[in-house]
Amino acid sequence: MDPSEWRKILGLKMSKEDRKNNAKVNKANREGKSKKELGLRGRVTVKHLSINFSNSFYGLNLKIKDNNQSDAIGLASAWIIKNK
């Protein structure tokens, strides 16, 4: 299953807040400013969305470095939903 397909099945989309934050981070990078001085938290990616899903839905405590496990959990969850 394609990653975009299982993310769509699970409804993993970037929120407006996440997109605005990413735009501010990109602008800060272009202007040579640090995220810290602007009070930004860094770019939010699809890996973050996957980890947030796994942690909230299954009550786990996965970190960013555990993104492969989180993707596997998301893939399996989408497969179960799709094949009900």
C-alpha positions in Angstrom: 0.0 0.0 0.0 1.3 3.4 -0.9 2.2 5.7 2.0 -0.1 8.4 0.7 -3.0 5.9 0.5 -2.7 4.7 4.1 -2.3 8.2 5.4 -5.4 9.2 3.6 -7.4 6.3 5.0 -6.3 7.3 8.5 -7.0 11.0 7.8 -3.5 12.2 8.5 -3.4 15.7 7.2 -1.4 18.8 8.1 -3.5 21.2 10.1 -3.6 24.9 9.2 -1.5 25.6 12.2 1.2 23.2 11.1 1.3 24.6 7.6 1.6 28.2 9.0 4.4 27.1 11.3 6.2 25.4 8.4 5.9 28.6 6.3 7.3 30.7 9.2 10.2 28.2 9.6 11.0 28.4 5.8 10.9 32.2 5.9 13.2 32.3 8.9 15.6 30.0 7.1 15.7 32.2 4.0 16.3 35.3 6.2 19.0 33.6 8.2 17.2 33.7 11.5 17.1 30.9 14.0 13.9 29.2 15.0 14.7 29.7 18.6 14.8 33.5 18.4 11.5 33.5 16.6 9.8 31.1 19.0 9.1 28.4 16.3 9.1 24.7 17.0 10.5 23.5 13.7 9.1 21.9 10.6 6.2 19.5 11.0 6.3 16.5 8.6 4.2 13.5 7.7 6.4 11.5 10.1 5.2 13.7 12.9 1.6 13.1 11.9 2.2 9.3 11.9 3.8 9.4 15.3 1.1 11.5 16.8 -1.5 9.1 15.4 0.3 6.0 16.9 0.8 7.7 20.3 -2.8 9.0 20.7 -4.7 6.0 19.2 -2.7 3.2 20.8 -1.4 5.0 23.9 2.2 4.6 23.0 5.2 6.9 23.7 7.1 6.8 20.4 9.7 9.4 19.6 10.7 10.9 16.2 13.5 8.4 15.9 10.8 5.6 16.1 9.2 6.8 12.9 9.6 3.5 11.1 7.7 1.6 13.8 5.0 4.3 13.7 4.7 4.0 9.9 4.3 0.2 10.3 1.5 0.7 12.9 -0.2 3.2 10.6 0.1 0.9 7.6 -1.4 -2.0 9.5 -4.2 0.2 10.9 -5.2 1.4 7.5 -5.0 -2.1 6.1 -7.4 -3.3 8.8 -9.8 -0.4 8.2 -9.7 -1.0 4.4 -10.3 -4.7 4.6 -13.2 -4.7 7.1 
